[in-house]
Structures are given as C-alpha cells and as structure tokens.
Amino acid sequence: MRATLERLEKNQVSLHVEVEADHVEEALQKAYRKVVKKVNIPGFRKGRVPRPILEARLGRQVLYEEALEMLLPRAYQEAVQETAIDPIDQPKIDLVQMEAGQPLIFKATVEVLPEVKLGQYKGLAAVMPEVKVEDDEVEAHLKMLQQRYARLVDAGGNYAVDDGDVAVINYEAAVDGKPEPRLSGEEQAVEVVAAGKFIPGFEAHLLGAKAGEEKEFTLNLPSLFNVPELAGKEALFKVKVVAVKRKELSPLDDEFARDVSECSTLAELKEQLRNKLEEMGHLNAKRIFTQRVVEKAVDQAEVEIPEVLVKRQAEREYTQFLQRLALRQMALDRYLQLANKDFESLQADFEARARKAVKEDLVLGAIAKAEGLKVTPEELEEEIKDLAAQYRMDYNELRKNLEEKDRLGSLRESVLLEKVQKFLTEHALVLVGQPENKAEPETETGKEEQPQPQVPEDQADSQAGEKALRSGDDEEQEQKNEE
C-alpha cells in the first residue's frame, strides 16, 4: 500500500491511497466466498456457484462492494499511520478506481489536529495565594460541627414547625385519582429546609404546622423524578404531623470536643480544625497557581481551534450537566429560571467553555510532544489502582470495564495532561499573593470516619475515562476562586 499526503485549508488533509492489485483480488475472492453462501441459482448447489457465473448473474458490483468493506478500513488506518497524521473526524472517502486486476485507488479527506505554535511556557510567573486561616473561619467550622451533632428533642404540642426543625409525619398521596403507595409512608422524619431534600416543594407546606395537625395539598412532581413514571404529574398529598422536633445544641466546651473527636479539649479541637483548614488551603492555592500557569501558557500559544472538537466537547459537557441536574431532581426549565438564562445563552456558555477547554488540551498536548513527556504503562496502572480505591471497585473489574468501553486511551491522555501541568508548575516562578479562596466549612472531623462517595459502576468508569474533561461545577468554582 502507498499513501501520499496533501495538506488543504483549515486543518484538512487529503490522502491519496493505492492498494496493490493482488490485495484487491484477495479481497474479491473473500467476498465471493461470503456472497456465494447466501444465494440460490438454479442448476447449482448452494455455495457451489462458480465465480464467473455468480458475477454474470448478480453483477461484479456486488463483490466489489463487499470487498471494499474489507479493504477500505484497513487501508485507511495504514495510510494514517504511514503519513503520521492525527484525524479528529470521520474521513470523506472518494473512490477513484476499483477494477479487477488493477490497484484500488481512493482519496480520503479528513480534518486533523491543528499545528500549535507554542509561546513561552517555561519560566512563567504566577501568583500563589497566601494561605492564612482566620479565627472566624475556625469558629464557623466549629458551629457547623455543633449543628451536625445537635440533639433532636420533642418541641411540644404548641410548637410550630420552623426552618431547620424536623417534622415526623404520616403521609399518603394520590396521582391521577389513584392511591400511590410509592409516595406514602409512616413515621417519616423530614428536616424542613429551603433546599427541599425530601420532595421539592413538600417541606414548605409543613412550615407553621403543629403536632397532631393534618394538611392536604397538591404538588407538581419534578420532571426529573426518582420514579420516572410519576415525573411531572400532579400529586394530592394528605399529611399528618405526628411530632415536631427541634435541634438542641450542645455547648462548645471540652466535653463537646471529646464527643465529636479524639481531642481532649476544645482548644485542641480548634487547633485540629485550623490545621485541616490550612492543609485544604494549601491544596487549593496550588490548584489555583497551576491553573494560572496553564492559562498563561495557553494564552501565549497560537492555534486554529477545530469546530468539530468544540462541538464534541460542548455536547459532552452539556450531557454531564443534564446528568447533574437529574441527580438533583431539577428540570432544565427550572434551572434556566433560577439562573435567569434562556436556552440559547446556556448553549453559548457551553460553547465558550468548550472552546477554552479544547485550546488548553491542544496546547498541553503540544508541550508534551515538545518536551517528550509520555505516560508509562506503570503510571497508567497506578492511575487505575487509585481510581479503583477511590470508588471502592475491584481493580481487575475496573480495568476490564475501561478496556471494553475503549476508555484507556482517554484515561492515558488525562494522565499525560496532568504530567504537563506538573511540568509547567515545576518550571514556573512563584509570586506570593494575598489570602483568598477560603475553604467552605466541612462537617467531618475528629473521630468520625469521612464518608466515601458511592459511585455506580458506569459512573465510576465514566469518570475514569473522561477524567481530563471539565465539569460545569468545577469550572464555576474555579471562576469563583479566581475572583
């Protein structure tokens, strides 16, 4: 096989490919053996029709089409390898010649990765945020612990449910005029919060209710509901408040510290919280510094960003966004309303984010090539082991899953991009800045074991395969941190 390359405009290339005549004849013979088993021609046993008679009856085109299906994919892949191009889309194939006894000639036009003109990427200077934990941050985290370990006490018969209280209820529901047992229960403890953790809109109807009081109300179930066949329907609820419980906070003293941690005194607990906040702060500062260095390297590079990659990335991020909405049981229309956006502006946001992500990946990939950075088999295996431990999955099961779904390549690419980011930060100049990006209060500390995320198999493998891709939540948080 011979292949010649011609570069066209806008990252397009044309491959002129010629496959030797003997390979064509071999494919035609295989096509004949495949087709002859499927046809019935009078006077011949099935599968025993001579090729000339078969061609005369059915036409040579039948064999040519079958042979092309065998020849084209392999010949195209060999041409890609021979010319060392990186296609980013499906090729357009134009058949030039296909005749018996002659070479197969075809032309493949395809878009490839663009050439990146790198600017300065070593010796870049960026600000590393200074980490300083203030006393009020420690106190805020301490109060969150106090809330978390609050005792629930009976509020009494005349006490009305308020925000943050827990209502113990019996409830039943009807949908389309019929009882719905999946929306019914007894002795259900519901924390009345604005976020609506139970059923969106349900808790609001409990505000002001007292023990023994009964309520009846209708509620439109969310369009993304955990019972799909009920999603978007109207439900009639009948609720009886059995009891109302309020939170009783323990005093912040040495006894409290011993109850919620391994610390002996409140002062030790505060110091433990401060150390943890400082550790989180340093990790966050390094993340911000890395992103700033990467952004500078990307800004100084020049590259024509392929629209096909932008579209693909935007669609991927939009799908992930819809999955997050589904987990929160929030409809897209509701999100747009809360965000004060329309669908067109949302699409524009995803396109802008995708364009930025694609350019970053292209530039980091070019730096990896320029510096000879690669991912060793040992590094890839270590990454899979880390993922398996993180998601509490069997290593062999996860690796098999990644292989079957062809995700190892994207995982290898994500590890490579992380190596490039590390390379850039190791060759960057650190400028010390002002304190920023205070860590959000955490609820886990002390003796309590921190809960690990329970990720379904398909979600874990998706995160493994797509680790290099940015989620909308991460991007938004990065923007907040930068501000």
Secondary structure as UniProt FT lines:
FT   STRAND          2..7
FT   TURN            10..11
FT   STRAND          12..19
FT   HELIX           21..35
FT   TURN            36..38
FT   TURN            42..43
FT   TURN            46..47
FT   HELIX           51..58
FT   HELIX           60..83
FT   STRAND          92..97
FT   TURN            100..101
FT   STRAND          104..112
FT   STRAND          125..130
FT   HELIX           135..148
FT   STRAND          151..154
FT   TURN            157..158
FT   TURN            163..164
FT   STRAND          166..175
FT   TURN            176..177
FT   STRAND          178..179
FT   HELIX           181..183
FT   STRAND          185..191
FT   TURN            194..195
FT   TURN            200..202
FT   HELIX           203..206
FT   TURN            207..208
FT   TURN            211..212
FT   STRAND          214..220
FT   HELIX           228..230
FT   TURN            231..232
FT   STRAND          234..248
FT   HELIX           254..260
FT   HELIX           266..299
FT   HELIX           307..327
FT   TURN            328..329
FT   HELIX           332..339
FT   HELIX           343..371
FT   HELIX           377..390
FT   TURN            391..392
FT   HELIX           395..404
FT   TURN            405..406
FT   HELIX           408..426
FT   STRAND          429..435
FT   TURN            446..447
FT   HELIX           457..465
FT   TURN            466..468
FT   HELIX           472..482
//
